[in-house]
Amino acid sequence: QVQLVESGGGLVQPGGSLRLSCAASGSIFSINFMGWYRQAPGKQPELVAVISSDGRTDYGGSVKGRFTISRDNAKNMVYLQMNSLKPEDTAVHYCYLQSPAVPGGLWGQGTQVTVSS
């Protein structure tokens, strides 16, 4: 059974930084892409960042220039370095994986990021 485990969320002041990690475990032999989405209270889910197996990245417009996604293919892990955090970044951040081993993709349980003074 394939699982995603996220870590690294928390409370940070505006302008601060956090690093999220997501580990995929189980019988995964190939991963098309991994990434992060988020959902704030009362808002629609939005793309944060995704990265393909060959390193191509895509970012949501609101985080470009502030967030960096990276990946360790050998460990089946993806990371999200979040800098210059703003109160509007407050949301539950979900790790997502797309793989032939998991039809329909797989979501993590979510990790809360709160940006507040």
C-alpha positions as CSV (number, residue, x, y, z in Angstrom):
1,Q,0.0,0.0,0.0
2,V,1.3,3.4,-1.0
3,Q,1.3,6.2,1.6
4,L,2.3,9.8,1.8
5,V,3.6,11.3,5.0
6,E,4.0,15.0,5.3
7,S,5.9,17.0,7.9
8,G,7.2,20.5,8.5
9,G,4.1,22.6,9.0
10,G,3.6,25.0,11.8
11,L,3.3,28.6,12.9
12,V,5.6,31.2,11.6
13,Q,5.7,35.0,11.6
14,P,5.2,37.0,8.4
15,G,8.5,37.1,6.4
16,G,9.6,33.8,7.9
17,S,10.4,30.5,6.3
18,L,9.2,26.9,6.6
19,R,10.2,23.7,4.9
20,L,7.7,21.0,4.1
21,S,8.7,17.4,3.4
22,C,6.6,14.6,2.0
23,A,7.8,10.9,1.9
24,A,6.1,8.3,-0.3
25,S,6.4,4.8,1.0
26,G,5.2,1.4,-0.4
27,S,5.5,-0.4,-3.7
28,I,6.3,2.5,-6.0
29,F,8.6,1.9,-8.9
30,S,8.0,5.1,-10.8
31,I,6.5,8.5,-10.0
32,N,5.3,10.8,-12.7
33,F,5.2,13.8,-10.5
34,M,4.8,15.0,-6.9
35,G,3.7,18.3,-5.6
36,W,1.8,20.4,-3.2
37,Y,-1.6,21.9,-3.2
38,R,-3.2,23.9,-0.4
39,Q,-6.6,24.9,0.8
40,A,-7.4,27.9,3.0
41,P,-10.7,28.1,4.9
42,G,-13.6,29.1,2.7
43,K,-11.4,29.0,-0.5
44,Q,-10.9,26.6,-3.4
45,P,-7.9,24.4,-3.4
46,E,-5.0,25.8,-5.4
47,L,-1.7,24.6,-6.9
48,V,1.4,25.5,-4.9
49,A,4.1,23.6,-6.8
50,V,4.7,20.4,-8.7
51,I,7.8,18.7,-9.9
52,S,8.1,15.9,-12.5
53,S,10.5,12.9,-12.4
54,D,12.9,14.8,-14.7
55,G,12.9,17.9,-12.6
56,R,10.5,20.2,-14.4
57,T,8.6,22.4,-12.1
58,D,5.5,24.5,-12.1
59,Y,4.3,27.0,-9.5
60,G,1.1,28.7,-8.5
61,G,1.2,32.4,-9.3
62,S,0.9,33.5,-5.7
63,V,4.1,31.6,-4.6
64,K,6.4,32.2,-7.6
65,G,9.7,33.6,-6.5
66,R,9.1,32.7,-2.9
67,F,8.7,29.0,-2.8
68,T,11.0,26.3,-4.2
69,I,10.1,22.7,-4.8
70,S,12.7,20.0,-5.0
71,R,12.8,16.2,-5.1
72,D,14.9,13.2,-4.1
73,N,14.0,10.5,-6.5
74,A,16.1,7.9,-4.7
75,K,14.1,8.5,-1.5
76,N,10.7,9.2,-3.1
77,M,10.6,12.5,-1.3
78,V,9.6,16.0,-2.2
79,Y,10.3,19.2,-0.4
80,L,8.8,22.6,-0.4
81,Q,11.0,25.5,0.8
82,M,8.7,28.4,1.6
83,N,10.4,31.8,2.1
84,S,8.9,35.3,2.7
85,L,5.8,33.8,4.0
86,K,2.6,35.9,4.1
87,P,-0.6,35.6,6.1
88,E,-2.4,34.7,2.9
89,D,-0.2,31.5,2.8
90,T,-2.1,30.2,5.8
91,A,-3.7,27.0,4.7
92,V,-3.6,23.2,5.0
93,H,-0.9,22.0,2.5
94,Y,-1.4,18.6,0.9
95,C,1.2,16.5,-0.8
96,Y,0.1,14.9,-4.0
97,L,1.6,12.0,-6.0
98,Q,0.9,10.7,-9.4
99,S,2.2,7.3,-10.3
100,P,1.1,4.3,-12.4
101,A,1.1,2.4,-9.1
102,V,-1.8,4.6,-7.9
103,P,-4.6,5.1,-10.3
104,G,-6.2,8.5,-9.7
105,G,-3.2,9.8,-7.7
106,L,-2.7,9.9,-3.9
107,W,-3.1,12.6,-1.4
108,G,-1.4,13.1,2.0
109,Q,-3.2,13.9,5.2
110,G,-2.3,17.5,5.0
111,T,-0.1,19.8,7.2
112,Q,-1.2,23.1,8.6
113,V,0.8,26.2,7.8
114,T,-0.1,29.3,9.7
115,V,1.5,32.7,9.1
116,S,0.7,35.1,11.8
117,S,2.3,37.7,14.1
